[in-house]
Amino acid sequence: MNTDSDFRNRHVLVIGGAGFIGSHIVDYLINHGAAVDVYDNLSTGNLANLEHVRDQFRLIKGDILETAKLTKAMSGIDLVCHLAANADVRGGIDNTYIDLQQNVVGTHSVLEAMKNQGVGEIVFSSSATVYGEPAIFPTPENTELIQTSVYGASKLAGEAYIQAYCEYFGMRSYIFRFVSWIGERYSHGVVYDFVKKLQQNPQELEILGDGKQRKSYLYVADGVEGIFHAVASSDSPKNVFNLGHLEDMTVVALADIVVDEMGLDKVAYHFAGGARGWLGDSPLVLLDTSKLNQSGWKPLVSLEEGIRRTVRYLLDHPEIMTR
Ligand SMILES: NC(=O)c1ccc[n+]([C@@H]2O[C@H](COP(=O)([O-])OP(=O)(O)OC[C@H]3O[C@@H](n4cnc5c(N)ncnc54)[C@H](O)[C@@H]3O)[C@@H](O)[C@H]2O)c1
């Protein structure tokens, strides 16, 4: 078992490294001595996320669907962190092709490039959406996977392709099923939506669904620690880990924290209605993270504190609200 979080002799390609989560992965790897390359098409990512480490990584601007370019970028790489995706979980119903193209074909292209260059290890950002609406809470990794969204279906297909490539080409994979991440450089999701709506109208807030949906969130620094804790703790060829918090909270409770942190008062909540925020949304997301917890990792930042830090970050960075 490799319990060494020292990346000094490692060359890592972070695909989607200019994004919210990817840029924190870049930080972690640089801080742990890795040589880091970032491959990103800058569609939703932004180089401002990497400005503080500008001289400490190599940027390759490219799309994951450009397999030849990606293959070239993989030369000399021994670990790939694949974060690039269409991360818009709601949009799949309007455009049923984008998740297939970006998340399935895109992941296949990443795997082909790895195979072409003999790269042996991949970290993959999957999602709790692969569980659809599970019957068991907290939801363990071996729960039946019945899909309710094309985003979830595309992440599950990505997982499946990765495992097949591990079988064929001797790669090792670390697949993480994330709950919603929050924290610095956050640029999309419920906290972002609430802050934006409240900036436009501080008296009223429209909440999707009935507000009783219960969700778990994970502070970004905790999540990144969790990823590399798992990578250091397991040498199995195919690894799947839930990555989330032990706590959950209703959307209304989250709204109350956002309102409070913004210094607002007497905000009238209006509910769009229904048990779900959108078709494919799960009314309860709480993952069983005991597999990762047993190896010694647990989140340190509470949901409330993580949400407050996220709101403060967004208020301190108005440019993100207009991107
Ligand atoms: N943020 C969350 O709460 C969450 C939850 C579950 C899963 N995930 C997954 O984690 C990953 C990172 O999410 P994020 O929140 O940091 O999103 P993000 O949009 O901030 O980051 C994605 C990055 O990938 C880049 N990218 C997108 N498509 C690309 C392409 N075709 N070629 C090259 N680069 C491309 C973007 O420019 C961006 O820098 C995604 O795969 C997402 O599906 C995120």
The ligand as an SDF file (V2000), in Angstrom:
LIG
                    3D

 44 48  0  0  0  0  0  0  0  0999 V2000
  -18.8030   21.1500   -8.3370 N   0  0  0  0  0  0  0  0  0  0  0  0
  -19.4680   20.1150   -7.8530 C   0  0  0  0  0  0  0  0  0  0  0  0
  -20.1640   20.2260   -6.8430 O   0  0  0  0  0  0  0  0  0  0  0  0
  -19.3740   18.7670   -8.5190 C   0  0  0  0  0  0  0  0  0  0  0  0
  -20.1600   17.7100   -8.0280 C   0  0  0  0  0  0  0  0  0  0  0  0
  -20.0680   16.4630   -8.6620 C   0  0  0  0  0  0  0  0  0  0  0  0
  -19.1960   16.2780   -9.7160 C   0  0  0  0  0  0  0  0  0  0  0  0
  -18.4660   17.3370  -10.1720 N   0  0  0  0  0  0  0  0  0  0  0  0
  -17.5440   17.1220  -11.2910 C   0  0  0  0  0  0  0  0  0  0  0  0
  -16.2670   17.6400  -10.9240 O   0  0  0  0  0  0  0  0  0  0  0  0
  -15.6210   18.1800  -12.0840 C   0  0  0  0  0  0  0  0  0  0  0  0
  -15.1740   19.5950  -11.8360 C   0  0  0  0  0  0  0  0  0  0  0  0
  -16.3090   20.3870  -11.5230 O   0  0  0  0  0  0  0  0  0  0  0  0
  -16.1890   21.9410  -11.2290 P   0  0  0  0  0  0  0  0  0  0  0  0
  -17.3020   22.2920  -10.3270 O   0  0  0  0  0  0  0  0  0  0  0  0
  -14.8130   22.2780  -10.8420 O   0  0  0  0  0  0  0  0  0  0  0  0
  -16.5400   22.5110  -12.6820 O   0  0  0  0  0  0  0  0  0  0  0  0
  -15.8350   23.6660  -13.5270 P   0  0  0  0  0  0  0  0  0  0  0  0
  -16.7590   23.9560  -14.6550 O   0  0  0  0  0  0  0  0  0  0  0  0
  -15.4150   24.7830  -12.6360 O   0  0  0  0  0  0  0  0  0  0  0  0
  -14.5240   22.9310  -14.0550 O   0  0  0  0  0  0  0  0  0  0  0  0
  -14.4770   22.1870  -15.2400 C   0  0  0  0  0  0  0  0  0  0  0  0
  -13.2090   22.5770  -15.9790 C   0  0  0  0  0  0  0  0  0  0  0  0
  -13.0830   21.7710  -17.1450 O   0  0  0  0  0  0  0  0  0  0  0  0
  -12.8570   22.5990  -18.2670 C   0  0  0  0  0  0  0  0  0  0  0  0
  -13.4810   21.9330  -19.4200 N   0  0  0  0  0  0  0  0  0  0  0  0
  -14.7880   21.7070  -19.6040 C   0  0  0  0  0  0  0  0  0  0  0  0
  -14.9810   21.0400  -20.7580 N   0  0  0  0  0  0  0  0  0  0  0  0
  -13.7760   20.8520  -21.3100 C   0  0  0  0  0  0  0  0  0  0  0  0
  -13.3180   20.2400  -22.5060 C   0  0  0  0  0  0  0  0  0  0  0  0
  -14.1930   19.7250  -23.3880 N   0  0  0  0  0  0  0  0  0  0  0  0
  -12.0000   20.2000  -22.7590 N   0  0  0  0  0  0  0  0  0  0  0  0
  -11.1140   20.7640  -21.8820 C   0  0  0  0  0  0  0  0  0  0  0  0
  -11.4820   21.3520  -20.7380 N   0  0  0  0  0  0  0  0  0  0  0  0
  -12.7940   21.3990  -20.4470 C   0  0  0  0  0  0  0  0  0  0  0  0
  -13.4990   23.9200  -17.9390 C   0  0  0  0  0  0  0  0  0  0  0  0
  -12.9710   25.0150  -18.6680 O   0  0  0  0  0  0  0  0  0  0  0  0
  -13.2170   24.0220  -16.4520 C   0  0  0  0  0  0  0  0  0  0  0  0
  -11.9550   24.6150  -16.2120 O   0  0  0  0  0  0  0  0  0  0  0  0
  -16.6160   18.0200  -13.2290 C   0  0  0  0  0  0  0  0  0  0  0  0
  -16.2970   16.8160  -13.9000 O   0  0  0  0  0  0  0  0  0  0  0  0
  -17.9460   17.8830  -12.5460 C   0  0  0  0  0  0  0  0  0  0  0  0
  -18.8720   17.1470  -13.3190 O   0  0  0  0  0  0  0  0  0  0  0  0
  -18.5350   18.5740   -9.6070 C   0  0  0  0  0  0  0  0  0  0  0  0
  1  2  1  0
  2  3  2  0
  2  4  1  0
  4  5  1  0
  4 44  2  0
  5  6  2  0
  6  7  1  0
  7  8  2  0
  8  9  1  0
  8 44  1  0
  9 10  1  0
  9 42  1  0
 10 11  1  0
 11 12  1  0
 11 40  1  0
 12 13  1  0
 13 14  1  0
 14 15  2  0
 14 16  1  0
 14 17  1  0
 17 18  1  0
 18 19  2  0
 18 20  1  0
 18 21  1  0
 21 22  1  0
 22 23  1  0
 23 24  1  0
 23 38  1  0
 24 25  1  0
 25 26  1  0
 25 36  1  0
 26 27  1  0
 26 35  1  0
 27 28  2  0
 28 29  1  0
 29 30  1  0
 29 35  2  0
 30 31  1  0
 30 32  2  0
 32 33  1  0
 33 34  2  0
 34 35  1  0
 36 37  1  0
 36 38  1  0
 38 39  1  0
 40 41  1  0
 40 42  1  0
 42 43  1  0
M  CHG  2   8   1  16  -1
M  END
$$$$
